[in-house]
Amino acid sequence: MTKKGEAKLAARERQRDLGSELLQAVRDIKAGRTGRIIRVEVSQATEARLKLGLSQADFAEMLGVSVRTLQDWEQGRREPSGAAKALLKVTVAAPRTVRKVLAAA
């Protein structure tokens, strides 16, 4: 940033009333005026793991994959294999059944 830009930024910051800005933000949130709505898409692997209520380590162990592999799936860096995708779909659809079947195995 240039010296001129830094000076403008510093001048703007000196004029701000951060306390009143924060109070207004809280009022807006309470009134349902949040401004931006951010939607986060959850991966199939994350959805399945959360439906079972398991940690990443426990879910990875249950699936027979490394925690790193599960993290890669959840963060979209890698795609699960066909068989893993099928298991994840079944897990999302019937988490209790999957837990019961895999616990008995």
Residue pairs with C-beta under 8 A, 6 or more apart in sequence:
1 9
28 34
28 35
42 50
43 73
43 74
43 75
43 76
44 73
44 80
44 85
44 88
44 89
44 92
45 70
45 73
45 74
45 80
45 88
46 74
47 88
47 92
48 59
48 88
48 91
48 92
48 95
49 56
49 59
49 70
49 74
51 91
51 92
51 95
52 59
52 62
52 91
52 95
52 98
52 99
54 62
56 67
56 70
56 71
56 74
57 67
59 70
60 66
60 67
60 69
60 70
62 102
63 70
63 84
63 87
65 84
69 78
72 78
73 79
73 80
73 84
79 85
80 88
87 98
90 97
90 98
91 98
